[in-house]
Amino acid sequence: MVKNTVYKVLFISWMMFVTFFSLFSFSDVGTSSINIPHIDKAVHFTFYFGVVVLGYMAISKKRGGGAGESKLLWYIVLFAVLYGIIIEVLQHVATLDRHGDPLDALANSTGAIVGMLVLRFLFFRTSSLK
């Protein structure tokens, strides 16, 4: 029970972190010395990988215990993908110097799907009968 509470706090904190850094303007922050091509896509991937992993760990009761858990994992992935799309739209509509990018939404979605695949590998494997 304590573990679930810790994961819930981590998940909520992670969502606040992702939301803040997705909508906050960094135009006044000196980042010109950092020039790694497409690093923002890796950041988007990592953000939504974390959303799925922490979301599942926070909500799941059994960690891979059947069809209900599999459906829960799909719902979390769907939530992450939709949330990523909403954030990209908000960047375009509600910020002055940020712009929504379909490739960022793709990176978000890819991170969410890879997070699901990692969780399936870790928790949804069936033991061999041999």
Backbone hydrogen bonds, N-H to C=O, Kabsch-Sander energy under -0.5 kcal/mol:
donor,donor_aa,acceptor,acceptor_aa,energy
5,T,1,M,-1.9
6,V,2,V,-2.4
7,Y,3,K,-2.5
8,K,4,N,-2.3
9,V,5,T,-2.4
10,L,6,V,-2.6
11,F,7,Y,-2.8
12,I,8,K,-2.6
13,S,9,V,-2.5
14,W,10,L,-2.7
15,M,11,F,-2.5
16,M,12,I,-2.1
17,F,13,S,-2.5
18,V,14,W,-3.0
19,T,15,M,-2.5
20,F,16,M,-2.7
21,F,17,F,-2.6
22,S,18,V,-1.4
23,L,19,T,-1.6
24,F,20,F,-2.3
29,V,26,F,-0.9
31,T,29,V,-1.4
34,I,31,T,-1.4
35,N,33,S,-0.7
39,I,36,I,-1.7
41,K,38,H,-0.8
42,A,38,H,-1.1
43,V,39,I,-2.0
44,H,40,D,-2.5
45,F,41,K,-2.5
46,T,42,A,-2.4
47,F,43,V,-2.7
48,Y,44,H,-2.0
49,F,45,F,-2.1
50,G,46,T,-2.3
51,V,47,F,-1.6
52,V,48,Y,-1.9
53,V,49,F,-2.4
54,L,50,G,-2.6
55,G,51,V,-2.2
56,Y,52,V,-2.6
57,M,53,V,-2.4
58,A,54,L,-2.1
59,I,55,G,-1.9
60,S,56,Y,-2.9
66,G,64,G,-0.8
70,S,66,G,-1.8
71,K,67,A,-2.5
72,L,68,G,-2.1
73,L,69,E,-2.2
74,W,70,S,-1.9
75,Y,71,K,-2.3
76,I,72,L,-2.2
77,V,73,L,-2.1
78,L,74,W,-2.6
79,F,75,Y,-2.7
80,A,76,I,-2.5
81,V,77,V,-2.7
82,L,78,L,-2.6
83,Y,79,F,-2.9
84,G,80,A,-2.4
85,I,81,V,-2.0
86,I,82,L,-2.6
87,I,83,Y,-2.6
88,E,84,G,-2.0
89,V,85,I,-2.2
90,L,86,I,-2.7
91,Q,87,I,-2.5
92,H,88,E,-1.6
93,V,89,V,-2.5
94,A,90,L,-2.9
95,T,90,L,-0.5
95,T,91,Q,-0.6
104,D,101,D,-0.6
105,A,101,D,-1.9
106,L,102,P,-2.0
107,A,103,L,-2.2
108,N,104,D,-2.7
109,S,105,A,-2.5
110,T,106,L,-2.6
111,G,107,A,-2.3
112,A,108,N,-2.1
113,I,109,S,-2.5
114,V,110,T,-2.7
115,G,111,G,-2.2
116,M,112,A,-2.0
117,L,113,I,-2.4
118,V,114,V,-2.5
119,L,115,G,-2.2
120,R,116,M,-2.7
121,F,117,L,-2.3
122,L,118,V,-2.4
123,F,119,L,-3.0
124,F,120,R,-1.9
